[in-house]
Amino acid sequence: MSDLPEVKPPVVTPVRVVIALCLLAPFVAMLWVGSYAKTDPAFIGVPFFYWYQMMWVFLSTVLTVVAHQLWKRDQRTRASARGRASTEEGAEA
């Protein structure tokens, strides 16, 4: 065994910040009611208030899928890094 301490990857990474932003954006957009509490501009006769909220239903789905894919990629990267570290420890022993 090595006397060196185990180096763990950082908990907060740029990918995880992007994941958090993807998941928080719909909440912020919907909680800021003053930004969409109006009737104009209408889209095919539907007041802004309604079509804006429906747009966020679809946009939230896309952002959640993106966050999920990024999370899976981050977990695979961390698992492979752990595998490499354990393989290198085994080779040194």
N, C-alpha and C positions, 0 to 999 in steps of 0.2 A: 504494500500500500504506500501511497505517496503521502508525504507530510504537508503537501499543499492543500489549502482549503478549497472546498468545492465552489466553483464559480457558477452562480445561477443567473439565467438571463433576466434582464430587468422586467418588472411587472408592467410598467407604463412604456409602451413603444409607440412609434408613429402609426403603425397599423391599428393598434388598439384605440388610439385617439380618433382615427377615421371611423372605426366601428362605433364608438360612442357618439360621434357627431351624426352618423347615419341614423342611429336610434333615437337621438334627442331632437333632431330637426322637426319631425312631425309634431311632437309635443309642444315645442316652442311656437311653431306656426299656428297651431290650434288654440293655444292658451292666449295668444296675442290677438284677442278678438277685435280690437280697434283697427287692426290692419285690414280686416275683411268685412266689417259690419257696414256694408253699403250695398246699394242696388246696381250701381253703374260701375263698370261696363257690363252690359248684358251679353250673353253668348247664346246665340240662336233662341232668343227670347227668355232665357233663364237668367235671373238676377245673379250678380257677382257672388253674393253671400252663399248661394247654393252650389254653383259650379266650382267655386274655389274649394269648398269643403270636399266635394266629390273628386276633384283633382288630387287632393291630398290623400284620399283613400288609395288611389292607384300609385301615387308617388311613394307613399309609405310602404306599400308592398314591394316596390322596386328597391327602396333603401334597405328594407329588412333582408331581402334576398342578397343584396350586395354585402351587408354586414355579416350574414351567415357564411357566405363564401369566403370572405376575408378571415373570419374566425376559424373556419376549417383549415385554411392555408396556414394560419398562425400556429394552430395546434400541431399540424404535420411538421412544420419547421422546428418547433420546440421538441417534438418527439424524436426527430432525426438528430437534433443536436445532442439530446440526452443519450441516444444510441451511440453516436460518435464518441462522446465523452467516456461512456462505459467501455467501449471497444478500445479506446486509447489507454484506459487504465489497465485493462486486461493485457495489453501488449507490453506495458511497462513492467508488469509484475513478473 
